[in-house]
């Protein structure tokens, strides 16, 4: 039982990271309809931000994290301005910005591999090394920190969409672009903000996972697939979708590694198989959008 | 006299194909070992890009499984020949059958997926293929793959050097011929209709789902055949060759060249395959970055690809001469 709780805490922490990446997809996807495969590379950039500010410059964690996330916002905002907006303004089909962002995957990755050596780079734990025991439930500080921060992000996002006028504007754009524009909503600002917010959330996911996996220039694509799987499992209709999907995905992965009688390398296949099954048989995900 | 000649050329695609084959294959005999190797891989990339252009550019399906089928063809011929010891023709047929079966198994349920969701499902398939290759134990040779085998003798002859390059030239010309004929048939028009407006295509009596499944299966099988040919180029197959990066590269080749045009696929594949050879002496390791920027710029500035630029120049020249 102890063993299972240990596994559950670890799985919840990785599930939260997948959930954050899934949320990054969702933030861009809902108002724009664009599936932005570059979120995995944004997570990688966030992890490298942590390496530079926290490991190389040894800034205090909170300050380093804030600055890294601010930089991520600028990167997301600039990506929208430079790569997505020109295509949208030209009236190009929706596939064009999706493919352009796919090209940006190469650009982000190669910028990092040009600046940094190709080895995995260390990123410090938020609260240092150590274990926290709450009755039968135990796990590392980093796991509990990840879970806490992720819950805060999801609650804040939910409140933003449900309780603020700006959030309603995002929803309106998601529902009907033209009508939203006619109602006086600034479409281009909503798009730029959604990209900025997506980059912040994805970068946060990378920063949180980096102490365990290290910052590595090839970490983006696996995270992008896991995050998308989380989104597809949970469904794009609700903010909580990616979090639920991420937790289920991480639990399935960890249980496969621990208990399934197959070589552990096949555990990498778990998100891939889940992604295909959900896309084919339940493309709306587990949570349905509220009418 | 002159008009008669050009008339004859236009009338017989068979002769044009034969000339193209002789030129492409003949070039190999003037190259050394190293250039032959580069040339073979270039021809294989062109073959892949032509098939992928039909799937993505003409039929509008963004799939990342094309390279996995290339790998499936390569691995299947090696496993059938050297581990199961099938006779050569049987091994080829079994390899094609395997690719077709897998393609059907993917394509039939995937017709429900729209747009980029198909891309992500097939991306997952491509990654899963790599996982299976890595974990396949003695069947796939694990992470190291399978090496040290040789092309079996056919009628007592073993094709090697430029003669094997000639086989690849035949593959390119045959793939091109099949795809161009298909493109000009009712099926090609159905594919373009499905790409541009599925509802309208359905209203005109095109079976959208069946068109998509046939296009996917056919191009995947062509990729499998190219993979079988590839298996004897390096005489080794291993997982990294068939990784996801190359699937992206294939997509970028078609986009940069000009999606939906056979000439675009040829130009894009040639340019992006040779680019690293030209760039690496100039910019060293940064060539991949230059490459990424180029792809993004191509999408932003020239959505019709390099073929689009050529078309515009040709139009302008025609306008000048008319004046």
HADDOCK unambig.tbl for C-alpha pairs under 7 A between the chains (distance, minus, plus):
assign (segid A and resid 87 and name CA) (segid B and resid 300 and name CA) 6.53 0.50 0.50
assign (segid A and resid 96 and name CA) (segid B and resid 299 and name CA) 6.95 0.50 0.50
assign (segid A and resid 100 and name CA) (segid B and resid 296 and name CA) 5.31 0.50 0.50
assign (segid A and resid 100 and name CA) (segid B and resid 299 and name CA) 6.12 0.50 0.50
assign (segid A and resid 103 and name CA) (segid B and resid 292 and name CA) 5.83 0.50 0.50
assign (segid A and resid 103 and name CA) (segid B and resid 295 and name CA) 6.07 0.50 0.50
assign (segid A and resid 103 and name CA) (segid B and resid 296 and name CA) 5.39 0.50 0.50
assign (segid A and resid 104 and name CA) (segid B and resid 292 and name CA) 6.85 0.50 0.50
assign (segid A and resid 104 and name CA) (segid B and resid 296 and name CA) 6.75 0.50 0.50
assign (segid A and resid 106 and name CA) (segid B and resid 292 and name CA) 5.25 0.50 0.50
assign (segid A and resid 107 and name CA) (segid B and resid 289 and name CA) 5.63 0.50 0.50
assign (segid A and resid 107 and name CA) (segid B and resid 292 and name CA) 5.01 0.50 0.50
assign (segid A and resid 107 and name CA) (segid B and resid 293 and name CA) 6.19 0.50 0.50
assign (segid A and resid 110 and name CA) (segid B and resid 288 and name CA) 6.40 0.50 0.50
assign (segid A and resid 110 and name CA) (segid B and resid 289 and name CA) 5.09 0.50 0.50
assign (segid A and resid 111 and name CA) (segid B and resid 289 and name CA) 6.57 0.50 0.50
assign (segid A and resid 114 and name CA) (segid B and resid 286 and name CA) 6.52 0.50 0.50
assign (segid A and resid 265 and name CA) (segid B and resid 135 and name CA) 6.38 0.50 0.50
assign (segid A and resid 266 and name CA) (segid B and resid 131 and name CA) 6.53 0.50 0.50
assign (segid A and resid 266 and name CA) (segid B and resid 135 and name CA) 6.90 0.50 0.50
assign (segid A and resid 269 and name CA) (segid B and resid 128 and name CA) 5.74 0.50 0.50
assign (segid A and resid 269 and name CA) (segid B and resid 131 and name CA) 6.51 0.50 0.50
assign (segid A and resid 272 and name CA) (segid B and resid 124 and name CA) 4.89 0.50 0.50
assign (segid A and resid 272 and name CA) (segid B and resid 128 and name CA) 6.34 0.50 0.50
assign (segid A and resid 275 and name CA) (segid B and resid 121 and name CA) 6.82 0.50 0.50
assign (segid A and resid 276 and name CA) (segid B and resid 121 and name CA) 5.32 0.50 0.50
assign (segid A and resid 276 and name CA) (segid B and resid 124 and name CA) 6.84 0.50 0.50
assign (segid A and resid 279 and name CA) (segid B and resid 121 and name CA) 6.93 0.50 0.50
assign (segid A and resid 280 and name CA) (segid B and resid 109 and name CA) 6.38 0.50 0.50
assign (segid A and resid 280 and name CA) (segid B and resid 110 and name CA) 6.67 0.50 0.50
